[in-house]
Amino acid sequence: MEAQVLAALHEASGPATAAWVQERLGGDLAYTTVMTILSRLHAKQAVTRERSGRAYVWTPAADEAGLAALRMRRVLDGEPDRDAVLTSFVSALSAHDEQVLRALLDRATADDPATADGPVTADGPAPAGGSAAESGTDRRR
């Protein structure tokens, strides 16, 4: 149901009321159910809300890609061994996805003055005299 509500909000030309979302979904859900879903999405930071008179108007917090990234971060944040989860995730990437990820990490590293001097390890910049790959902790794989 959350996905349907988000899809409806993405179709809106601007901020939308809960009543508009309910109508857009065909009226099959009760108004209170739509409000509950919107409130839960707000708690998850997937939507923003703003007062408009006595009601709220709702807006998606990000585009579809941003919302997927938010869900991925929440999953990662909920795991006790982040390194193991990231390792498993990266090792299952397709060749194309791996190239995209490498390019993004390289760009982020080049843009970050704190890491511009050398490779990054899971614990921060690699120690002088050894590469992150040699230490076995290269986040970029």
C-alpha positions, 0 to 999 in steps of 0.5 A: 500500500505504501508503494501505491500511495508513493506512486500516486504522490509521484503523479501529482503536479505538486503537494497533494492532500490525503483526500486527493491520494485516496481519490487517486487510488480509486477510493478503495482505501478509507481516508484514515488508512491513507492518513496512516500510510502517509504518516508512516511514510513521513516517519520513514522520511519517504514523504514530507508534509506541510500544513495547508489550513487544517490539513497537511499536503504531502510530497515525495521526499525523493524520486524513485531512485532516491527512495530505493536508496533510502530503503537500502540505507535502512536495511544496511543500518539495521544490520550488525555487520555492515562490512559483511553486508556490503561485501555480499552486496558488491560481490553479487553485482553485475559487471555493469553495476560494478563499473557504475559503482566504481565510477561513482566511488572514484568521483566521490573520492576525487571530490572529497578533500579528506580522501584525495591523497589516497585510497579509502579503507573501511577505517578511513584513508589507507596508511601511508606506504600500503594500498587499501587493496593490500590491506584487504579492506578496500571499500571499492573492492 
